[in-house]
Amino acid sequence: MAVLAHVGSGVFEPLQVVGVTAFGAAYAMRAATLAREGRPVATWRVVSYFSGLVLILTAFISPLGHIAGELVFVHMIQHLVIGDIAALLIVIGLSRSLLQPMLALKFFDRLRVLTLPMIALPLWIVNLFVWHIPALYDATVTNELVHALQHTCFISFGILMWMPIVGPLPVPSWFGGGAQVGYTAIARLAGAGLGNILMWSGTVLYPAYAAGEAHWGISPLSDQGTAGVIMMTEGALVTLGVLAWTLLRWAARDTEKQRLLDLAAERGIQLAPERAERAVRAGHGARLEERLKQT
């Protein structure tokens, strides 16, 4: 990646653009297959998934992607867009039926363990801090392969981090609404910790950006501190949105579960609370309700 990209022809990173395009094509083909089978993917999922891909492409090929190699705080914006917001939108766009062909392969089925909350969150935190080690972070300014790897890691581990919260794969029974709130809070606290390091370190951590900072007339510490402020602000806003959504979904699921239990009791059917919980979590509450009505 060229330093001071605005001076030359700009930054185009084909390794990253090709990857995003491939995932978009794969999703579109699978969605088309499901539609032909009479199992169309909900429009809101399709919109969410491709919105995430568009955000990633925009972060790569727009002026944001150009200046990300010159200023730390712009690079931070790019990472938050692709690894936090876009990753969240991508996960929201997934469903079990979309993932079915991939999960049928033993290799990918075994990788499902990485989406468990007690594994996904620590991996995300480690990835976040490792890539902000000065030597690695500076290497992304001059090496396209390292930069592509960094972005791949941010997107991949971001997807893993969001999967237990909004993803379609099963989660442990203990990972209910309260645990999800705590999980989200821990993730944001980790991000806030890194943001505080950038804000208050008092030491220039990323000297590779010196040329860009000089061009834009911003001091290295101001650039670095602004990156920390942006990270904390974005984290707080996303956290509020996700927590609100989690609490609303928690309440809705409890209401649906109780409705199923009440319906079963009215019809003299024994329905274990655990079974009702599993049905609601998997999105099969309506199907179970229909069966109970037909009994």
C-alpha positions as CSV (number, residue, x, y, z in Angstrom):
1,M,0.0,0.0,0.0
2,A,1.5,3.3,-1.0
3,V,2.2,6.0,1.6
4,L,0.4,9.3,1.0
5,A,-2.0,7.6,-1.3
6,H,-3.8,10.8,-2.3
7,V,-0.6,12.0,-4.0
8,G,-0.4,9.1,-6.4
9,S,-3.0,6.9,-8.1
10,G,-4.7,5.9,-4.9
11,V,-5.0,2.6,-3.1
12,F,-6.6,-0.4,-4.7
13,E,-6.3,-3.7,-2.8
14,P,-7.6,-6.5,-5.1
15,L,-7.0,-9.2,-2.6
16,Q,-9.7,-7.7,-0.4
17,V,-12.1,-6.7,-3.1
18,V,-12.1,-10.1,-4.7
19,G,-12.8,-11.8,-1.4
20,V,-15.8,-9.6,-0.7
21,T,-17.1,-10.2,-4.2
22,A,-16.8,-13.9,-3.8
23,F,-18.8,-14.0,-0.6
24,G,-21.5,-11.9,-2.2
25,A,-21.8,-14.2,-5.2
26,A,-21.9,-17.3,-2.9
27,Y,-24.7,-15.8,-0.8
28,A,-26.7,-14.7,-3.9
29,M,-26.4,-18.2,-5.4
30,R,-27.5,-19.9,-2.2
31,A,-30.4,-17.5,-1.7
32,A,-31.5,-18.1,-5.3
33,T,-31.5,-21.9,-4.7
34,L,-33.6,-21.5,-1.6
35,A,-36.0,-19.4,-3.4
36,R,-36.5,-22.0,-6.1
37,E,-37.1,-24.6,-3.3
38,G,-39.8,-22.5,-1.9
39,R,-37.7,-21.4,1.1
40,P,-36.9,-17.8,0.2
41,V,-34.5,-15.8,2.5
42,A,-36.3,-12.9,4.2
43,T,-35.7,-9.7,2.4
44,W,-34.4,-8.0,5.5
45,R,-31.7,-10.6,5.9
46,V,-30.6,-10.1,2.3
47,V,-30.5,-6.3,2.7
48,S,-28.6,-6.6,5.9
49,Y,-26.0,-9.0,4.5
50,F,-25.3,-7.0,1.3
51,S,-25.3,-3.7,3.3
52,G,-22.4,-5.2,5.3
53,L,-20.6,-6.1,2.1
54,V,-21.2,-2.7,0.7
55,L,-19.8,-1.1,3.8
56,I,-16.7,-3.2,3.5
57,L,-16.1,-2.4,-0.1
58,T,-16.7,1.3,0.6
59,A,-14.1,1.2,3.4
60,F,-11.6,-0.4,1.0
61,I,-12.0,1.6,-2.2
62,S,-13.4,5.0,-1.1
63,P,-11.3,8.0,0.1
64,L,-11.6,6.4,3.5
65,G,-9.5,3.5,2.3
66,H,-6.9,5.9,0.7
67,I,-6.4,8.0,3.8
68,A,-6.4,5.1,6.2
69,G,-2.7,4.6,5.3
70,E,-1.9,8.1,6.3
71,L,-3.8,8.8,9.5
72,V,-4.3,6.5,12.5
73,F,-7.8,7.8,13.3
74,V,-9.0,7.2,9.7
75,H,-7.5,3.7,9.8
76,M,-9.4,3.2,13.1
77,I,-12.7,4.3,11.4
78,Q,-12.0,1.8,8.6
79,H,-11.5,-1.0,11.1
80,L,-14.6,-0.2,13.1
81,V,-16.7,-0.1,9.9
82,I,-15.5,-3.5,8.6
83,G,-14.9,-5.4,11.8
84,D,-17.8,-4.1,14.0
85,I,-20.7,-2.6,12.0
86,A,-20.3,-4.6,8.7
87,A,-19.6,-7.8,10.6
88,L,-22.8,-7.3,12.6
89,L,-24.9,-6.7,9.5
90,I,-23.4,-9.8,7.8
91,V,-24.3,-12.0,10.8
92,I,-27.8,-10.6,10.9
93,G,-28.1,-11.6,7.2
94,L,-27.4,-15.2,7.9
95,S,-29.8,-18.1,8.5
96,R,-29.5,-21.8,9.2
97,S,-30.7,-22.7,5.7
98,L,-28.2,-20.4,4.1
99,L,-25.3,-22.0,6.1
100,Q,-26.6,-25.6,5.6
101,P,-24.3,-26.6,2.7
102,M,-21.3,-25.2,4.4
103,L,-22.1,-26.9,7.8
104,A,-22.6,-30.2,6.0
105,L,-18.9,-30.3,5.4
106,K,-17.1,-31.8,8.4
107,F,-14.3,-29.2,8.5
108,F,-16.7,-26.2,8.7
109,D,-19.1,-28.1,11.1
110,R,-16.2,-28.6,13.5
111,L,-15.4,-24.9,13.3
112,R,-18.8,-24.2,14.8
113,V,-17.1,-24.5,18.2
114,L,-15.5,-21.1,17.5
115,T,-18.9,-19.5,17.6
116,L,-19.5,-20.5,21.2
117,P,-19.6,-17.4,23.4
118,M,-16.8,-18.6,25.7
119,I,-14.5,-19.0,22.7
120,A,-15.6,-16.3,20.3
121,L,-15.2,-13.4,22.7
122,P,-11.7,-14.2,23.9
123,L,-10.6,-14.7,20.3
124,W,-12.0,-11.4,19.3
125,I,-10.3,-9.6,22.2
126,V,-6.9,-11.2,21.5
127,N,-7.2,-10.4,17.8
128,L,-8.1,-6.8,18.6
129,F,-5.1,-6.2,20.9
130,V,-2.5,-8.2,18.8
131,W,-3.2,-6.2,15.7
132,H,-2.7,-3.0,17.6
133,I,0.9,-4.0,18.5
134,P,2.9,-1.2,16.9
135,A,5.1,-3.4,14.8
136,L,2.1,-5.2,13.2
137,Y,0.0,-2.1,12.9
138,D,2.8,-0.2,11.2
139,A,3.5,-3.1,8.8
140,T,0.0,-2.7,7.3
141,V,1.0,0.7,6.0
142,T,3.7,-0.7,3.7
143,N,2.7,-4.3,3.0
144,E,-0.6,-5.1,1.2
145,L,-0.5,-8.8,2.2
146,V,-0.2,-7.9,5.9
147,H,-3.0,-5.3,5.5
148,A,-5.2,-7.8,3.8
149,L,-4.6,-10.3,6.6
150,Q,-5.4,-7.7,9.2
151,H,-8.7,-6.8,7.6
152,T,-9.5,-10.5,7.1
153,C,-8.9,-11.1,10.8
154,F,-11.0,-8.1,11.9
155,I,-13.9,-9.1,9.7
156,S,-13.7,-12.9,10.6
157,F,-13.3,-12.4,14.3
158,G,-16.0,-9.7,14.3
159,I,-18.4,-12.2,12.7
160,L,-17.4,-14.8,15.3
161,M,-18.0,-12.2,18.1
162,W,-21.5,-11.3,16.9
163,M,-22.5,-14.8,16.1
164,P,-23.6,-15.8,19.6
165,I,-25.7,-12.6,19.9
166,V,-27.5,-12.3,16.6
167,G,-26.4,-15.4,14.7
168,P,-28.5,-18.4,13.6
169,L,-26.4,-21.1,15.2
170,P,-27.4,-22.7,18.5
171,V,-25.9,-21.3,21.7
172,P,-25.6,-23.0,25.2
173,S,-28.7,-22.9,27.3
174,W,-27.1,-20.7,29.9
175,F,-26.5,-18.0,27.3
176,G,-29.8,-16.2,27.8
177,G,-30.6,-12.5,27.8
178,G,-28.7,-11.7,30.9
179,A,-25.5,-13.5,29.7
180,Q,-25.8,-11.8,26.3
181,V,-25.9,-8.4,28.0
182,G,-22.8,-9.3,30.0
183,Y,-21.1,-10.6,26.9
184,T,-21.7,-7.4,24.9
185,A,-20.6,-5.3,27.9
186,I,-17.3,-7.2,28.2
187,A,-16.6,-6.8,24.4
188,R,-17.2,-3.1,24.7
189,L,-15.1,-2.8,27.8
190,A,-12.2,-4.4,26.0
191,G,-12.6,-1.9,23.1
192,A,-12.7,0.9,25.6
193,G,-9.5,-0.3,27.2
194,L,-7.7,-0.2,24.0
195,G,-9.2,3.3,23.3
196,N,-7.9,4.6,26.6
197,I,-4.4,3.3,25.8
198,L,-4.4,5.2,22.5
199,M,-5.8,8.3,24.2
200,W,-3.5,8.5,27.3
201,S,-0.3,6.6,26.4
202,G,1.6,9.8,25.9
203,T,3.9,7.9,23.5
204,V,3.7,7.7,19.7
205,L,2.8,4.1,19.1
206,Y,2.7,4.1,15.3
207,P,5.5,6.1,13.8
208,A,4.8,4.8,10.3
209,Y,2.1,7.4,9.9
210,A,4.4,10.3,10.4
211,A,4.5,11.3,6.8
212,G,0.7,11.3,6.5
213,E,0.3,13.2,9.8
214,A,2.8,15.8,8.6
215,H,0.9,16.2,5.4
216,W,-2.4,16.7,7.1
217,G,-1.0,18.9,9.8
218,I,-1.9,16.8,12.8
219,S,0.4,15.8,15.5
220,P,1.0,12.1,16.0
221,L,-0.3,12.1,19.6
222,S,-3.5,14.0,18.5
223,D,-4.0,11.6,15.6
224,Q,-3.6,8.6,18.0
225,G,-5.8,10.1,20.7
226,T,-8.5,10.9,18.2
227,A,-8.4,7.2,17.1
228,G,-9.0,6.3,20.8
229,V,-11.9,8.7,21.1
230,I,-13.5,7.4,17.9
231,M,-13.1,3.8,19.1
232,M,-14.8,4.5,22.5
233,T,-17.6,6.6,20.9
234,E,-18.5,4.0,18.3
235,G,-18.3,1.2,20.8
236,A,-20.7,3.1,23.1
237,L,-23.2,3.7,20.3
238,V,-23.1,0.2,19.0
239,T,-23.4,-1.2,22.5
240,L,-26.5,0.8,23.3
241,G,-28.2,-0.4,20.1
242,V,-27.2,-4.0,20.6
243,L,-28.2,-4.0,24.2
244,A,-31.6,-2.5,23.4
245,W,-32.2,-5.1,20.7
246,T,-31.0,-7.9,23.0
247,L,-33.3,-6.9,25.9
248,L,-36.3,-6.5,23.5
249,R,-35.6,-9.9,22.0
250,W,-35.2,-11.4,25.5
251,A,-38.6,-10.1,26.5
252,A,-40.2,-11.2,23.3
253,R,-38.8,-14.8,23.6
254,D,-40.0,-15.1,27.2
255,T,-43.5,-14.0,26.1
256,E,-43.5,-16.5,23.3
257,K,-42.2,-19.3,25.5
258,Q,-44.9,-18.6,28.1
259,R,-47.6,-18.5,25.4
260,L,-46.5,-22.0,24.2
261,L,-46.5,-23.3,27.8
262,D,-50.0,-21.9,28.4
263,L,-51.4,-23.3,25.2
264,A,-50.0,-26.7,26.0
265,A,-51.5,-26.6,29.5
266,E,-54.9,-25.6,28.1
267,R,-54.9,-28.7,25.8
268,G,-53.6,-31.0,28.4
269,I,-50.3,-31.6,26.7
270,Q,-47.0,-32.0,28.6
271,L,-44.5,-29.5,27.3
272,A,-41.2,-29.1,29.0
273,P,-40.1,-25.5,29.5
274,E,-36.7,-26.6,28.0
275,R,-38.4,-27.8,24.8
276,A,-40.3,-24.6,24.5
277,E,-37.1,-22.6,25.1
278,R,-35.3,-24.5,22.4
279,A,-38.1,-24.0,19.9
280,V,-38.2,-20.2,20.6
281,R,-34.4,-19.8,20.4
282,A,-34.3,-21.7,17.0
283,G,-37.1,-19.5,15.6
284,H,-39.5,-22.5,15.5
285,G,-42.0,-21.2,18.0
286,A,-44.8,-20.7,15.4
287,R,-44.2,-24.2,14.1
288,L,-44.5,-25.7,17.6
289,E,-47.6,-23.6,18.3
290,E,-49.3,-24.9,15.2
291,R,-48.5,-28.5,16.2
292,L,-50.0,-27.9,19.6
293,K,-53.2,-26.4,18.1
294,Q,-53.5,-29.5,15.9
295,T,-53.2,-31.9,18.8
